[in-house]
Amino acid sequence: MTSPSTNRRRGRPVGDDDANLRERLLESAERLFAEQGYAATPVRAVAEAADVNPALVSYYFGGKQGLLEAVFERVLEPMATAMQGLVDAPEASPFDLLDLLHRLGSEHPNLLPLLMREALLPGGHLEQAFADRFAPRLGGRVPELVRHAQANGRLAADADPEALTVLILSMGVFPFVAANLARRVLGLDLAGADRERLSRQIRQLLSTGVLT
């Protein structure tokens, strides 16, 4: 991503620091891209929601595509670091990964639907970039975490690491992709106390099915 240069400062509001303005744009973009889709959301709409000049999208991110990439980077880079920490921790288990995913869903309720739309489904604007840059460092590390837990006696030895990875990621991600329907149809508020209900039920399911 290209850093802002001094000859591109036109349109920058006086009195606002760079970090605050970037964060406002990222928050607005995360929400609008998730609700409306990246292609259907003009830069001006993101800027208006953030109450900033549209020129700042180019100033900070180099354009709309750079803004989308930055929306993912600000959350997925720390997630990749946290995932590395789990893999390196002898006592870590898939439950720790589920907790990490559920915190992500609660703290960034629009990001997982956006991830599904623009990175996981065919034709998404970041499908290839996500597969190349983040998938190997996130979901791609889960089998390693599973094998470590098996070696330490925390998971059944006959658990299938790759198949279990798909199951764990599904239980960690999909509830927050479908959070609006879960609230309207099932009465589950995954942004509130019901997140713990979900976690307890998943723990019970895994403990019965694969944990020793």
C-alpha positions in Angstrom: 0.0 0.0 0.0 1.4 3.4 -1.0 2.0 5.8 1.9 0.4 9.3 1.7 2.7 11.8 0.1 2.8 15.5 0.9 1.4 16.5 -2.5 -1.8 14.7 -1.8 -3.0 16.5 1.3 -5.8 18.4 -0.3 -9.1 17.6 1.4 -7.6 16.5 4.7 -9.8 18.1 7.5 -7.9 20.4 9.8 -7.7 19.2 13.4 -8.2 15.5 12.8 -5.2 13.2 13.2 -4.5 10.6 10.6 -5.2 7.6 12.7 -8.7 8.8 13.6 -9.6 9.6 10.0 -8.3 6.3 8.7 -10.2 4.4 11.5 -13.5 6.2 10.6 -13.1 5.3 7.0 -12.3 1.7 7.8 -15.3 1.4 10.2 -17.6 2.8 7.5 -16.2 0.7 4.8 -16.4 -2.5 6.8 -20.1 -1.9 7.6 -21.2 -0.6 4.1 -19.3 -3.2 2.1 -20.8 -6.0 4.3 -24.4 -4.6 4.0 -24.4 -3.5 0.4 -21.5 -5.4 -1.2 -18.2 -3.9 -2.3 -19.2 -3.4 -5.9 -22.5 -1.7 -5.0 -20.9 0.8 -2.5 -19.4 3.9 -4.0 -16.5 5.6 -2.4 -18.5 8.7 -1.8 -21.0 6.7 0.4 -18.2 5.4 2.6 -16.8 8.9 2.9 -20.1 10.4 3.8 -20.8 7.8 6.4 -17.4 8.6 7.9 -18.1 12.3 7.6 -14.8 12.9 5.7 -13.9 14.2 2.2 -14.0 11.3 -0.4 -10.5 12.4 -1.5 -9.2 10.8 1.7 -9.9 7.3 0.4 -7.2 7.9 -2.3 -5.0 9.8 0.2 -4.9 7.0 2.7 -5.6 3.8 0.7 -4.8 4.6 -2.9 -8.4 3.9 -3.9 -11.4 1.7 -3.3 -9.6 -1.6 -3.7 -6.9 -0.5 -1.3 -9.6 0.4 1.2 -11.1 -3.0 1.0 -7.7 -4.6 1.5 -7.1 -2.4 4.5 -10.4 -3.4 6.1 -9.3 -7.0 6.1 -5.6 -6.2 7.0 -6.4 -4.4 10.2 -8.2 -7.4 11.7 -6.7 -10.4 9.9 -3.1 -9.5 10.5 -3.6 -9.5 14.3 -5.6 -12.7 13.9 -2.7 -14.4 12.0 -0.4 -13.3 14.8 -2.8 -14.7 17.4 -3.1 -18.0 15.4 0.7 -18.3 15.4 0.6 -17.9 19.2 -1.9 -20.7 19.6 0.2 -23.0 17.4 3.2 -22.2 19.5 1.5 -22.8 22.8 1.7 -26.4 24.1 -1.5 -26.0 26.1 -3.6 -24.5 23.3 -6.7 -26.4 22.0 -9.4 -25.9 19.3 -11.5 -24.2 22.0 -9.0 -21.4 22.1 -9.4 -20.9 18.4 -13.2 -20.9 18.7 -13.0 -18.3 21.4 -10.7 -16.2 19.1 -13.2 -16.4 16.2 -16.2 -15.6 18.5 -14.4 -12.5 19.8 -13.8 -11.5 16.3 -17.4 -11.9 15.4 -18.5 -9.9 18.4 -16.0 -7.1 18.0 -16.3 -6.8 14.2 -19.9 -8.0 13.5 -19.6 -6.9 9.9 -16.3 -8.4 9.0 -17.2 -12.1 8.9 -20.2 -11.5 6.5 -17.9 -9.3 4.4 -15.2 -12.1 4.5 -17.8 -14.6 3.2 -19.0 -12.2 0.5 -15.7 -10.9 -0.8 -13.1 -13.6 0.1 -14.7 -17.0 0.6 -17.3 -17.2 -2.2 -16.3 -17.5 -5.8 -15.8 -14.2 -7.6 -15.2 -12.2 -4.5 -13.0 -9.2 -4.9 -10.4 -10.5 -2.5 -10.8 -14.2 -3.2 -7.3 -14.8 -4.6 -5.6 -12.3 -2.3 -7.2 -14.0 0.8 -6.3 -17.4 -0.4 -2.7 -16.4 -1.0 -2.0 -14.1 1.9 -4.2 -15.0 4.9 -5.8 -18.5 4.4 -2.5 -20.4 4.9 -1.8 -18.4 8.1 -5.3 -18.8 9.5 -7.4 -21.8 8.6 -4.3 -23.4 7.1 -2.7 -23.6 10.6 -5.6 -25.3 12.3 -4.6 -28.9 11.4 -1.2 -28.2 13.1 -3.1 -27.0 16.2 -5.2 -30.1 16.2 -2.2 -32.4 15.9 -0.5 -30.6 18.8 -3.6 -31.1 20.9 -3.7 -34.8 19.9 0.0 -35.2 20.8 -0.7 -33.7 24.3 -3.7 -35.9 24.9 -6.2 -33.1 24.6 -7.9 -34.5 21.5 -8.8 -38.0 20.5 -6.0 -39.6 18.6 -8.4 -40.8 15.8 -9.7 -37.2 15.1 -9.2 -36.2 11.5 -7.2 -32.9 11.6 -8.3 -31.6 8.2 -11.9 -32.6 8.5 -12.0 -31.3 12.0 -10.6 -28.0 10.8 -13.5 -27.5 8.4 -15.9 -28.2 11.3 -14.2 -25.9 13.8 -14.0 -23.0 11.3 -17.7 -23.5 10.4 -18.7 -23.3 14.0 -16.5 -20.3 14.6 -17.5 -18.3 11.5 -20.9 -19.2 10.2 -22.9 -18.2 13.4 -21.7 -14.6 12.9 -22.4 -14.6 9.2 -26.0 -15.6 10.0 -26.2 -13.5 13.1 -29.1 -11.3 11.9 -31.2 -14.4 11.1 -30.2 -16.0 14.3 -31.5 -13.0 16.2 -34.7 -12.7 14.2 -35.6 -16.3 13.8 -34.1 -18.0 16.8 -33.9 -15.2 19.3 -30.2 -15.6 19.7 -28.2 -12.4 20.2 -24.7 -13.4 19.4 -23.4 -9.9 20.0 -24.6 -10.2 23.6 -25.0 -12.8 26.3 -26.0 -15.5 23.8 -22.5 -15.7 22.5 -21.6 -17.6 25.6 -24.6 -19.9 25.0 -23.2 -20.7 21.6 -19.7 -21.3 23.0 -21.0 -23.7 25.7 -23.0 -25.7 23.2 -20.0 -26.0 20.8 -17.8 -27.1 23.7 -20.3 -29.7 24.7 -20.5 -31.0 21.1 -16.8 -31.2 20.7 -16.2 -32.7 24.1 -18.8 -35.5 23.5 -17.5 -36.1 19.9 -13.8 -35.8 19.8 -12.2 -34.8 23.1 -10.7 -37.4 25.4 
